C-alpha cells in the first residue's frame, strides 16, 4: 500500500523540471506546494528534491515522471504514483546531506 502525505513541496531543483497542472505547464520553484492531479517531470541531467510532510525527503532523478493522486483513504492526502524513472527516498534531511555533496549548498538555504 502506498503512503499518503498531507503536503508535498518542492525543496530544491538542480537543472530543469516541469509541473503540469490543469493543462498548464509551470516551472517548479523552492517551497512550491504540489497538489493532487499535478504531473511532475524531471529533465535529463536534472534532479528534483521534494519534501513530504515537512520531514521526509525524496530525490527524483533525471527523466523521472510522477503523478500526484488524491488518496482513496483520505481525500485531503496525496499519493505519489511513479510513471517512469526512479524515486530515491532519503529519509531525513541529515541522510540527504550525508549522501549528496551536490546538495551541500542546501544546508545554507534551509537555515535562512
C-alpha positions as CSV (number, residue, x, y, z in Angstrom):
1,X,0.0,0.0,0.0
2,X,1.3,3.4,-0.9
3,X,1.9,6.1,1.7
4,X,-0.1,9.2,1.5
5,X,1.0,12.7,2.5
6,X,-0.7,15.8,3.8
7,X,1.7,18.1,2.0
8,X,4.3,17.8,-0.7
9,X,6.6,20.7,-1.6
10,X,9.5,21.3,-3.9
11,X,12.6,21.6,-1.9
12,X,15.3,22.0,-4.5
13,X,15.7,21.8,-8.2
14,X,19.0,21.1,-10.0
15,X,18.5,21.5,-13.7
16,X,15.1,21.5,-15.3
17,X,11.7,20.1,-14.5
18,X,8.1,20.9,-15.1
19,X,4.8,20.7,-13.3
20,X,1.6,20.2,-15.4
21,X,-1.4,21.5,-13.5
22,X,-4.8,21.9,-15.2
23,X,-3.2,21.6,-18.7
24,X,-0.8,24.5,-17.8
25,X,3.0,23.9,-17.6
26,X,4.6,25.5,-14.6
27,X,8.2,25.7,-13.6
28,X,8.8,24.3,-10.1
29,X,10.3,26.6,-7.5
30,X,11.5,26.2,-4.0
31,X,8.7,25.8,-1.5
32,X,6.1,25.4,-4.3
33,X,3.2,23.4,-2.9
34,X,2.3,20.4,-5.2
35,X,-1.3,19.3,-5.4
36,X,-3.3,16.2,-6.3
37,X,-3.6,15.8,-10.1
38,X,-0.2,17.5,-10.7
39,X,2.1,15.7,-13.1
40,X,5.8,16.3,-12.5
41,X,8.6,15.5,-14.9
42,X,12.3,15.9,-14.4
43,X,14.6,16.8,-17.3
44,X,17.8,15.0,-18.4
45,X,20.9,15.7,-16.2
46,X,18.5,17.1,-13.5
47,X,17.3,16.3,-10.0
48,X,14.3,17.4,-8.1
49,X,14.1,17.1,-4.3
50,X,10.6,17.0,-2.7
51,X,9.8,17.3,1.0
52,X,6.9,15.2,2.2
53,X,5.0,16.4,5.3
54,X,8.0,18.6,6.2
55,X,10.0,15.6,7.4
56,X,10.9,13.2,4.6
57,X,12.9,13.9,1.5
58,X,12.8,12.2,-1.8
59,X,15.0,12.7,-4.8
60,X,13.5,12.4,-8.3
61,X,16.3,11.5,-10.6
62,X,16.7,12.6,-14.2
63,X,13.9,11.6,-16.7
64,X,11.5,10.8,-13.9
65,X,7.8,11.4,-14.2
66,X,5.3,11.2,-11.3
67,X,1.6,11.9,-10.9
68,X,0.1,13.0,-7.7
69,X,-3.2,11.3,-6.9
70,X,-5.7,12.0,-4.3
71,X,-5.7,9.3,-1.6
72,X,-8.6,6.9,-1.6
73,X,-8.5,6.6,2.1
74,X,-8.4,10.3,2.8
75,X,-9.1,12.8,0.0
76,X,-7.1,15.6,1.8
77,X,-4.0,13.5,1.3
78,X,-1.9,12.7,-1.8
79,X,-0.3,9.6,-3.1
80,X,2.8,9.6,-5.4
81,X,2.5,7.5,-8.5
82,X,5.7,6.8,-10.4
83,X,5.2,6.8,-14.1
84,X,8.8,6.4,-15.2
85,X,12.3,6.8,-13.8
86,X,13.0,6.5,-10.1
87,X,12.4,8.0,-6.7
88,X,15.1,7.7,-4.2
89,X,14.0,8.0,-0.6
90,X,16.4,10.0,1.5
91,X,14.5,9.9,4.8
92,X,15.7,12.9,6.9
93,X,17.5,16.0,5.9
94,X,20.6,14.6,7.5
95,X,20.5,11.5,5.3
96,X,20.3,13.8,2.3
97,X,23.3,15.8,3.4
98,X,25.5,12.8,4.1
99,X,24.8,11.2,0.7
100,X,24.8,14.1,-1.7
101,X,27.7,16.6,-2.0
102,X,25.9,18.4,-4.8
103,X,23.3,19.4,-2.3
104,X,25.6,20.6,0.4
105,X,24.7,24.1,-0.5
106,X,21.1,23.3,0.5
107,X,22.1,23.4,4.1
108,X,22.7,27.2,3.9
109,X,19.4,27.6,2.0
110,X,17.4,25.8,4.7
111,X,19.0,27.8,7.5
112,X,17.8,31.2,6.2
